[in-house]
Amino acid sequence: MKLIPTSGFSSVSRTIRQATQIVAVAAATTMAASGFSQAESVFPEKDELKFGFIKLTDMAPLAIAYEKGYFEDEGLFVTLEPQANWKVLLDRVITGELDGAHMLAGQPLAATIGYGTEAHIITPFSMDLNGNGITVSNEVWEMMKPNIPTMEDGRPQHPIKADYLKPVVDQFKDEGKAFKMGMVFPVSTHNYELRYWLAAGGIHPGYYSDSDISGQISADALLSVTPPPQMPATLEAGTIHGYCVGEPWNQQAVFKGIGVPVITDYEIWKNNPEKVFGITAEFAEENPNTVTALTKALIRAAIWLDENDNANRMEAVEILSRSEYVGADEEVIANSMTGTFEYEKGDKRDIPDFNVFFRYFATYPYYSDAVWYLSQMRRWGQIGDTKSDDWYAEVAAKVYRPDLYLKAARALVDDGMANEADFPWDTDGYREMTDEFIDGIAFDGRAPNAYLADFPIGLKQGETVSDSGVTGG
């Protein structure tokens, strides 16, 4: 279903808009002739735009920018269109059917290095932090529970590590049964977070090779792709035993009584980067003013989502619950969107930062975020051979574009729509080293090869994967 702004596509409004722009251009020309040259390049080169998204709560900045009129404030007349899956979404951005889209952070990186469909995709805007979870079936949960420490009130102690799942996976193996889990796409955050959690608990999630892109070489747990909205039904059917997905599809399992979320990605990596807004490099080059305008609108939406300690979240929940956006019950979306998260039915806990859209410089496209995703592609064989630290930095700078982001941010500050302190003006694009991961291994975006060497499970320098396993090193 398409969202079409009533002011954006009628012949009357188009005529009015064109007339307004003609007058504005004439005024700008007059100002430029009088020495006010800064006024001559403020209009978007392309003002009618179509953006794609997947039905997840973290598409919220797009919905809010549309509903609050932030796109139109920037002279943009936007159609928002849900997509069937992540591959269709990416392909349609590459072909130009979509001007941009809510994307998995790994998609622009993978496309740019030629893993899968090759195209130069960039991002001027990071859409959020956190927001995912890992859910297991009721059967698996009952098998896990005896292994999990409890608090004084008898509830499970969190975070729940994959160490407590490992005896279950081993039992499946001993019985000759495959242990299967779903994730949303081979280069998704969910794939890498699920793999990270499993490996930290001693469960091998498998490797990719040039000739075997299943990701199941040497695997203890078999991971496969399922589109996000289909996760609960696939779990209920018994096709998979668990999954990693964004909201509201973990909470949906709780409400339907078919599974139990065992951990959030906030507990796997505190304040991890999630989705990005992706466009082709060609689009950015041909439409620089449009890119600035759309980035301004998205930043304003992110500010609105987080301002006043999430005061606007219930309104956001109502908007997202509409069929043209996420299309899930308000209660299901609110269960995680408003600062709480329900694990086992009735075990609702406070996680105020489960969804972060602007705090902690969430919208800034950090190079180090890109390097982390690239490091995980290498760890599991999607990048087949060892790369230098400089290679990681070069790819990150080619795809993540903080220069475009800061240009939009500066315009908002100058217009009085944002505060100077809200943006990391002096950063070199790399976050400080952090060890706030479930396994305590420290990540420094400037030294990805040293980071990879610290993992007990995963490819090391000089190693490659064949169908028979790991060689070299």
N, C-alpha and C positions, 0 to 999 in steps of 0.2 A: 504494500500500500504506500502511495506517495503522500507526502505532506506538501501542499502547495499553498504558499502564502497568498491570501486573497488580494493583497496589494501588489503582488509581484508579477502576475501573469495575465491580468486582464488587459485588453487593448487600451482601455481608458487610462489605467494606471501607468502602462508603459509609455503612452504618449506624454502624460504629465511628467514622468521621470525624465524622459528624453529632453523635454522642454526645459525642465529645471536644470539639467546638466548643461544644456547649451548656454543658458543664462550664466550658470556658474563658470563655465569655461571662458565666456566672454569677459566676465568680471576678473577672472584670474589673469587673462591676457592683458587687461588694462592695468592690473596691479603690477604685473611683470614689467610692462613698459615703463612703469613709474619707479622701478627699482625693487619691487617686491617679488624677486624671482623665486622665493621659496614656495609661492602659492601655485606654481605651474604644474606640479606633478602629484596632485593629491587624489586623483580619481582612479578607481579601479579600472584596469584595462578590460576586464571581463566581469560583468556584474550579475549575470544570471548563471548560477552554479548549482551543480548536483553533487551532493555528498552521500557516501554510503556508510552504513554501520551494521553491526551485528547486535541482536537483541540482548544486551547486557547492561547492567546499571552503570558501568563506566563509560557508556556513550553519553552520559549526562551533560557534559559541556556542550555538545552539539544541540541537544534538545533545549537546554536553557538559553543558549545564544539565539536560537530560533524563537522560542516562546517569549523571551523578554525583549525581543526586538533589537538585540545587539548587532545582528548581521545587517539589518536594515539601517541602523544608525551609521554603519560604515558604507552604505550605498550598495549592499549586496542583497540579492534576491535569491534565496536559497531553497532548493528542494532537498529534503532528507528522505533517503530511500533505504529500507532494510534489505540486506543481502542474504542469500541462502546459506552461504558458508564463507570461510576466510579465503579460499582459493578463488571463488567467483568474485569476491570483493577486490582482491589484488589484481586479477586479470582485467577487471573493468576500469580500474584506475590506469593501468598500463595502456589500454586501448583508447583511453580518453572518454569512455562512456560515463565515467565518474570523474569529477574534477579533483576529488580528494576523498579521504575516508578515515574513519576510526580504524586503526590497524594494530595488530600485534606488534610489539616492539621489534621482534625478530624479522618481521616481513621486509621492511626497507633494507635492512642489512643483508639478509639472504638474497634478495633480488639483485642488489648492487654487486655482490660478489659472485653471482651466477649460480647460487644453490637453488634449484628449481627454476622457475621462470626468470630470465635475466632482464633487468631493467634498472636504470638509475632512479631510485626512489629516495626522497629526502624527508626529513621531518623538522619543522620549525617550532614544534609544540609537543610537549609530553603531557598526556591527558590526565594521569593520576598516579597515585602510589597505592600499593596493596590491593585488596579487593577480591582475592581468590581464596579457595579452600580445597581441601582434599576430603572426600566423602567415601565411606566404605558401606557395603551392604549390611543389613542387620545380622546376617549369618556370620560375616567376617568380624563384625563388632563383638558379637558374643564370644567368638574364639579369641579375640584380642584382650578382652576385659580382664581375665585372670592375670595377665602379664603386666597390667598398668597399675602403678602406685596410686593410692587414693589419699585424699585430704581427710581431715578429722570428721567432716560431715558426710564422708563416704563417696563423694563425687570424684571423678578421675582428676588426677593432677596434670595440669597442662604446663608446657606443651607436651603433646604425645609424640614421642619419637617413633621412627620406623623400626627401631629395635624391638618394639612390642608387637609389630606385625611380622617380623622375621620368622618366629616359630610357626605362624599360620602358613606363610609361604612355603616353609620347609615341609610342613605336613601335606600341603597340596602336592608338592613334588614327590614325596614319599608314596603318595597314593596314586601317582601317575597322572595327576590332573594339572592343567595349566592354570596359573594365577594371572588373571587378565585385568588390566586397568585402562580407562579411557582418558585421553587428553584431546585438546581441540584442534591441534595442527602441529606438524613436525617442528616448526620454528616458533612455536608459541611459548610465552612465559610459562604456561601451565605444564608443557612438556619438560622444560628445564627445571621448574620448581618441583615437580613430581619426581623427576630423576634425582635431583639434589637430595630430597627428603629420603627417598628409598636408599640411595647409596650411603648416606650418612648413617643409616641403620644396618648396613652390611648387605643390602639386597641389590643385586646388580640389575640395572634397568635395561642393559643391552647397548650394543654399538650399531652405528650405521657404517656402511662401506659404499664405495662407488657402484658396486654391482648389486647391493642389497640395501634398499632404502626403507626396509621395514623397521629398522632400529632395534631388532630383536636378537642380534648376534650375541651369544654368550649370556643371554638374559635369564635372570631368575623370575622376574615378573614381565609379562608380555604387555607392552603398551601399544595402543592403537588409537586412531582418530575417530572421534564422534563429535558432531556439531553441538555447541553448547545447549540449545533448547531441548535436544534429544537425550541428554545425559540421564535424567531421572528415569525415563521410560526404558532406556537400554539397561540400566541397572536393575530395574524392576523385572525385566524379562530374563535376567540371569545371564545375559550375554557378557557382561563385565562384572567384576567383584568390587570395583571402586572407581573413582575418577577424580581428576583435578579440573576445576572449572571456575569461572567467575560467577558472581551473583546475578540473578537470584537463584541459581540452579542447585546450590548446596542447601539453601534454606527450603527449597521446594521439596527436597528429599525428606527433610524433617517434617514438613507439613503433611506430606503424603504418607509418612510412616514407613518409608521403604529403605532408609539408610541413615547413617550418622556421620556428620562432619567431624573429623578427628583433629584437624589442625588447619589454621589459616596461614596464608603466605606471610603475613605480618610476623608470625612466630617462626617461620623458616628463614626469612631475611627481613629484619625490621625496616620498614619504609622502603620497600623495593619498588623500582620503577615498573609501571605496568604498560598501558596502551600508549600509542602516539597518534598524532594526526599526520597521515602520509600523503604526499603529492609527488608527481614526477619532477625531476630536476628541470626538464624542459618547460613544464608549466610555471615553475618558479622563475625561470629566466625570462620567459615571455610576459609574465604578469606580476612584476615585483610589487606594484601598488596593491593588487588584489591579495597577494600573500600577506602583506602588512595588515590590510584591512581584516582579513579573516582571522589572523592571529590575534589582533586586538580584540575582536569579538569573543574568541575562545578564552582569552585571558580574563575578560570581564565576567564571563560565565563561571569560570573556575573561582574567581574571587567571591561571587555571589553564593556559590555552593558551600564555601567554607566560612564565610564571614559570621561574626558574632557567635562564635562557638557552635557552628552548624545550625543556627537558628532557622535557616530556610529549608532544612532537609525534608520536613514533612510535606512542604509544598512541592519539592522536587520529587518526592515519592509519588504524589498524586499525578504529576506530569508523566513520570516514567511508566506508571501503571497503565497508561492508555495503550490501546491496541496498536497504534501507529509507532510506538516506541518499543518498550520491553514487553508489555502485554501480560504481565503477571499481576496477581492480587497485590493490593497496596500493603496488606499485612505481611506478605512474604518479602516484599522489597524493603519495607521498613525494618524488618528483623535484623538486617545488617547495615542498612544505609543510615540509620540514626544513632550509631555508636554502640550497638550491642551485637552479639552473635550468639545464636543458639546451636549448641553441639547436640548431645543427646536430648531427646524431647524433654522440655522443662528445665534444661541446664543452660539458661541464658546468662551470658557474662558480658561485662562491660569491655568493649574494645573501641574506644573513642576514635582511634585512628585506623579502623578497618578500611574505610574509604577516605582518602585524602585527595583533594583536587587542587589545592593551592598552597596550603601550609608547607613549610620546609622546602620552599622553592620547587614545589612539585612539578610545575609546568615548564621549568627550564630544561632544555634537552642536553644533559650532561654527556660529554664524551665518555666518561667512565662508565655510564650506564650501557652505552653501546659496546664498550670493551667487555663488560661482564657477559653480555649475550654472545658475543663472538667467542669468548673463552669457553662457554658451555657448548657451542657448536663444535669447537675443536675437541673438547673433553670427550664427546660422544661420537666423534668420527664424521660429523657432517662437513667439517673442514678436514680434509684427508691427510694433510701433512703439516709439519711444524712450520709456524710462521714467526717472524721476528716481532719483538715488542713494537718496533716502528711500524710494521704492517698493520697491527691492531689500531694504532693511533691514527694512521692515514685513512683507514676505512671509516673509523669513527667520525673523523672530521669531514669526510666526503658525504656522509649520510645525515649526521646530527648537525643542525645549523643554528647554534646559539646566536650568531650574528643577526639572523632574520628575526629571531625571538626578541632580542634586545632592542632592535629597531622599533618593533611594535610596542614593547614595554615603555620605551622612551617617549613615544607619541602619547601613550596613555597618561604617563606622569605629567608631561607638558600640558595635557588637556585637563588635568585635575581629576582624572578618573582612577588613578592608582597612586600609591605612596612610593616615594623613592626607596624606602627601606624594604619594600616588598620583593626586590629583585637583586640577584647576586652580581652586581656590575663588575666587581674586581676579580671574579674567579677565572682561572685558566681553563675551566671546563671539566675539571676533575674533582670529584668529591674527595674528602679526606679518607685515608685508609679506615676500614671498619671490620670488626670481627663479630658484628651482631647477626651472625648466622647460627642456625641450630647446631652446627658442628663446631662452632668457634674458630673456624679457619679464616684468617684475615685476608681481605681483598684490597689490593692497591691497583687501581686502574692503570697505573704507569708501568706495572710489572706483571703482565698476564702470564708469562711463562713460569715465573717463580710461583705464582698462585696455583697454576695447574700441577706443578710438581708436588704440592702439599697434599693432594687428594690420594687416599688409599685406593680408591676405585676411579678409573678414568685414564685416558691416554696421557702419556708422558712425552717429553721431547724425543723426537726421532722415531716414535712408534707410529705404525699404520695398522689399518684393519683390513683383513681379507675375509672371505666367507668362512674361513676356518678359525678365525680369531685374530689376536694381536701379534704383530711381528715387529722386529727392530727394537730400537731403544738403546 
